[in-house]
Amino acid sequence: MSGFSKSSFEGDPVQIVRTIARISQMLIELRDEYLDQHRDDALDQIERRIQELQGLGEQLRASRENDTE
């Protein structure tokens, strides 16, 4: 066990950026899937991932603001 819990990563800009990168890669794959098959479920997933990115953007902004205080 590494000694890290989920809460120890909360607000960590490095982890937030890593998560943003993973979701970005998922979006690229979903885009390719949608272009091939034009399925509504792929569009639904794209929308959900975009919402996740918005939330992560807010977390990153808050983390940076907390670092400057």
TIVO-2410 file (N, C-alpha, C; in nm, 3 decimals):
# residues 69
REC num residu      c1      c2      c3 atome chaine
REC   1      M   0.085  -0.119   0.000     N      A
REC   1      M   0.000   0.000   0.000    CA      A
REC   1      M   0.088   0.124   0.000     C      A
REC   2      S   0.053   0.220  -0.077     N      A
REC   2      S   0.138   0.338  -0.096    CA      A
REC   2      S   0.128   0.439   0.016     C      A
REC   3      G   0.025   0.431   0.098     N      A
REC   3      G   0.010   0.529   0.204    CA      A
REC   3      G  -0.071   0.650   0.164     C      A
REC   4      F  -0.116   0.653   0.041     N      A
REC   4      F  -0.197   0.766  -0.007    CA      A
REC   4      F  -0.343   0.725  -0.010     C      A
REC   5      S  -0.426   0.809   0.043     N      A
REC   5      S  -0.570   0.786   0.031    CA      A
REC   5      S  -0.623   0.880  -0.075     C      A
REC   6      K  -0.744   0.855  -0.119     N      A
REC   6      K  -0.804   0.943  -0.220    CA      A
REC   6      K  -0.805   1.088  -0.172     C      A
REC   7      S  -0.833   1.108  -0.044     N      A
REC   7      S  -0.840   1.245   0.006    CA      A
REC   7      S  -0.705   1.314   0.007     C      A
REC   8      S  -0.595   1.237   0.012     N      A
REC   8      S  -0.464   1.301   0.012    CA      A
REC   8      S  -0.431   1.362  -0.124     C      A
REC   9      F  -0.497   1.314  -0.230     N      A
REC   9      F  -0.477   1.369  -0.364    CA      A
REC   9      F  -0.573   1.481  -0.395     C      A
REC  10      E  -0.676   1.494  -0.316     N      A
REC  10      E  -0.778   1.595  -0.341    CA      A
REC  10      E  -0.715   1.734  -0.336     C      A
REC  11      G  -0.733   1.809  -0.442     N      A
REC  11      G  -0.679   1.943  -0.447    CA      A
REC  11      G  -0.534   1.949  -0.493     C      A
REC  12      D  -0.473   1.834  -0.521     N      A
REC  12      D  -0.335   1.830  -0.569    CA      A
REC  12      D  -0.335   1.864  -0.718     C      A
REC  13      P  -0.276   1.975  -0.757     N      A
REC  13      P  -0.279   2.015  -0.898    CA      A
REC  13      P  -0.223   1.909  -0.993     C      A
REC  14      V  -0.121   1.837  -0.950     N      A
REC  14      V  -0.062   1.734  -1.037    CA      A
REC  14      V  -0.164   1.625  -1.067     C      A
REC  15      Q  -0.236   1.581  -0.965     N      A
REC  15      Q  -0.337   1.477  -0.985    CA      A
REC  15      Q  -0.454   1.529  -1.068     C      A
REC  16      I  -0.490   1.653  -1.046     N      A
REC  16      I  -0.599   1.712  -1.124    CA      A
REC  16      I  -0.561   1.717  -1.271     C      A
REC  17      V  -0.439   1.759  -1.300     N      A
REC  17      V  -0.392   1.767  -1.439    CA      A
REC  17      V  -0.385   1.629  -1.501     C      A
REC  18      R  -0.340   1.530  -1.425     N      A
REC  18      R  -0.337   1.392  -1.478    CA      A
REC  18      R  -0.477   1.344  -1.513     C      A
REC  19      T  -0.572   1.375  -1.428     N      A
REC  19      T  -0.711   1.335  -1.455    CA      A
REC  19      T  -0.765   1.407  -1.578     C      A
REC  20      I  -0.732   1.534  -1.591     N      A
REC  20      I  -0.773   1.610  -1.710    CA      A
REC  20      I  -0.716   1.544  -1.836     C      A
REC  21      A  -0.591   1.502  -1.830     N      A
REC  21      A  -0.529   1.437  -1.946    CA      A
REC  21      A  -0.597   1.306  -1.980     C      A
REC  22      R  -0.632   1.226  -1.878     N      A
REC  22      R  -0.701   1.099  -1.904    CA      A
REC  22      R  -0.837   1.122  -1.969     C      A
REC  23      I  -0.910   1.219  -1.917     N      A
REC  23      I  -1.042   1.248  -1.974    CA      A
REC  23      I  -1.028   1.304  -2.116     C      A
REC  24      S  -0.925   1.384  -2.138     N      A
REC  24      S  -0.901   1.438  -2.273    CA      A
REC  24      S  -0.876   1.325  -2.372     C      A
REC  25      Q  -0.799   1.225  -2.330     N      A
REC  25      Q  -0.775   1.110  -2.417    CA      A
REC  25      Q  -0.905   1.034  -2.445     C      A
REC  26      M  -0.989   1.022  -2.340     N      A
REC  26      M  -1.119   0.957  -2.359    CA      A
REC  26      M  -1.202   1.033  -2.462     C      A
REC  27      L  -1.197   1.166  -2.454     N      A
REC  27      L  -1.274   1.247  -2.550    CA      A
REC  27      L  -1.227   1.224  -2.693     C      A
REC  28      I  -1.099   1.211  -2.712     N      A
REC  28      I  -1.047   1.183  -2.846    CA      A
REC  28      I  -1.100   1.049  -2.896     C      A
REC  29      E  -1.098   0.949  -2.808     N      A
REC  29      E  -1.148   0.818  -2.846    CA      A
REC  29      E  -1.299   0.822  -2.873     C      A
REC  30      L  -1.372   0.895  -2.792     N      A
REC  30      L  -1.517   0.909  -2.814    CA      A
REC  30      L  -1.546   0.983  -2.944     C      A
REC  31      R  -1.466   1.083  -2.974     N      A
REC  31      R  -1.481   1.154  -3.102    CA      A
REC  31      R  -1.466   1.057  -3.218     C      A
REC  32      D  -1.361   0.976  -3.213     N      A
REC  32      D  -1.338   0.879  -3.321    CA      A
REC  32      D  -1.453   0.780  -3.332     C      A
REC  33      E  -1.501   0.735  -3.216     N      A
REC  33      E  -1.615   0.642  -3.215    CA      A
REC  33      E  -1.738   0.708  -3.276     C      A
REC  34      Y  -1.764   0.832  -3.239     N      A
REC  34      Y  -1.881   0.902  -3.291    CA      A
REC  34      Y  -1.869   0.925  -3.442     C      A
REC  35      L  -1.751   0.962  -3.488     N      A
REC  35      L  -1.733   0.986  -3.631    CA      A
REC  35      L  -1.754   0.858  -3.712     C      A
REC  36      D  -1.719   0.744  -3.653     N      A
REC  36      D  -1.737   0.617  -3.722    CA      A
REC  36      D  -1.882   0.571  -3.721     C      A
REC  37      Q  -1.952   0.589  -3.607     N      A
REC  37      Q  -2.082   0.525  -3.591    CA      A
REC  37      Q  -2.198   0.621  -3.566     C      A
REC  38      H  -2.174   0.747  -3.540     N      A
REC  38      H  -2.280   0.846  -3.517    CA      A
REC  38      H  -2.384   0.800  -3.415     C      A
REC  39      R  -2.337   0.749  -3.302     N      A
REC  39      R  -2.429   0.697  -3.200    CA      A
REC  39      R  -2.456   0.803  -3.094     C      A
REC  40      D  -2.582   0.810  -3.052     N      A
REC  40      D  -2.622   0.907  -2.950    CA      A
REC  40      D  -2.556   0.879  -2.816     C      A
REC  41      D  -2.531   0.752  -2.784     N      A
REC  41      D  -2.468   0.723  -2.655    CA      A
REC  41      D  -2.325   0.778  -2.650     C      A
REC  42      A  -2.259   0.784  -2.764     N      A
REC  42      A  -2.125   0.844  -2.767    CA      A
REC  42      A  -2.135   0.994  -2.739     C      A
REC  43      L  -2.237   1.060  -2.795     N      A
REC  43      L  -2.258   1.203  -2.768    CA      A
REC  43      L  -2.289   1.226  -2.620     C      A
REC  44      D  -2.368   1.136  -2.562     N      A
REC  44      D  -2.399   1.147  -2.418    CA      A
REC  44      D  -2.271   1.139  -2.335     C      A
REC  45      Q  -2.185   1.044  -2.369     N      A
REC  45      Q  -2.059   1.030  -2.297    CA      A
REC  45      Q  -1.969   1.152  -2.315     C      A
REC  46      I  -1.967   1.205  -2.435     N      A
REC  46      I  -1.888   1.326  -2.461    CA      A
REC  46      I  -1.936   1.440  -2.372     C      A
REC  47      E  -2.068   1.457  -2.364     N      A
REC  47      E  -2.122   1.563  -2.278    CA      A
REC  47      E  -2.084   1.543  -2.132     C      A
REC  48      R  -2.092   1.417  -2.085     N      A
REC  48      R  -2.056   1.388  -1.945    CA      A
REC  48      R  -1.908   1.418  -1.920     C      A
REC  49      R  -1.823   1.380  -2.012     N      A
REC  49      R  -1.678   1.405  -1.995    CA      A
REC  49      R  -1.648   1.556  -1.996     C      A
REC  50      I  -1.720   1.630  -2.078     N      A
REC  50      I  -1.702   1.776  -2.080    CA      A
REC  50      I  -1.742   1.835  -1.946     C      A
REC  51      Q  -1.851   1.786  -1.889     N      A
REC  51      Q  -1.893   1.833  -1.757    CA      A
REC  51      Q  -1.788   1.800  -1.651     C      A
REC  52      E  -1.729   1.679  -1.661     N      A
REC  52      E  -1.623   1.642  -1.568    CA      A
REC  52      E  -1.504   1.737  -1.582     C      A
REC  53      L  -1.469   1.770  -1.706     N      A
REC  53      L  -1.357   1.863  -1.729    CA      A
REC  53      L  -1.386   2.000  -1.670     C      A
REC  54      Q  -1.510   2.045  -1.681     N      A
REC  54      Q  -1.546   2.174  -1.622    CA      A
REC  54      Q  -1.526   2.171  -1.470     C      A
REC  55      G  -1.568   2.063  -1.408     N      A
REC  55      G  -1.550   2.049  -1.264    CA      A
REC  55      G  -1.404   2.044  -1.225     C      A
REC  56      L  -1.324   1.972  -1.304     N      A
REC  56      L  -1.181   1.965  -1.277    CA      A
REC  56      L  -1.115   2.101  -1.296     C      A
REC  57      G  -1.162   2.176  -1.394     N      A
REC  57      G  -1.109   2.311  -1.414    CA      A
REC  57      G  -1.135   2.399  -1.292     C      A
REC  58      E  -1.253   2.384  -1.235     N      A
REC  58      E  -1.285   2.460  -1.114    CA      A
REC  58      E  -1.198   2.415  -0.997     C      A
REC  59      Q  -1.176   2.284  -0.985     N      A
REC  59      Q  -1.089   2.233  -0.878    CA      A
REC  59      Q  -0.947   2.285  -0.893     C      A
REC  60      L  -0.898   2.286  -1.016     N      A
REC  60      L  -0.762   2.334  -1.041    CA      A
REC  60      L  -0.750   2.482  -1.007     C      A
REC  61      R  -0.849   2.559  -1.048     N      A
REC  61      R  -0.850   2.702  -1.017    CA      A
REC  61      R  -0.850   2.724  -0.866     C      A
REC  62      A  -0.935   2.650  -0.794     N      A
REC  62      A  -0.943   2.663  -0.649    CA      A
REC  62      A  -0.811   2.621  -0.584     C      A
REC  63      S  -0.751   2.518  -0.635     N      A
REC  63      S  -0.622   2.472  -0.581    CA      A
REC  63      S  -0.515   2.578  -0.598     C      A
REC  64      R  -0.514   2.642  -0.714     N      A
REC  64      R  -0.414   2.747  -0.739    CA      A
REC  64      R  -0.440   2.868  -0.649     C      A
REC  65      E  -0.568   2.901  -0.629     N      A
REC  65      E  -0.601   3.013  -0.542    CA      A
REC  65      E  -0.560   2.984  -0.398     C      A
REC  66      N  -0.579   2.859  -0.354     N      A
REC  66      N  -0.540   2.820  -0.219    CA      A
REC  66      N  -0.388   2.824  -0.201     C      A
REC  67      D  -0.314   2.793  -0.307     N      A
REC  67      D  -0.168   2.796  -0.299    CA      A
REC  67      D  -0.115   2.938  -0.284     C      A
REC  68      T  -0.190   3.037  -0.337     N      A
REC  68      T  -0.141   3.174  -0.331    CA      A
REC  68      T  -0.179   3.243  -0.200     C      A
REC  69      E  -0.265   3.180  -0.123     N      A
REC  69      E  -0.309   3.242   0.004    CA      A
REC  69      E  -0.212   3.211   0.116     C      A
***
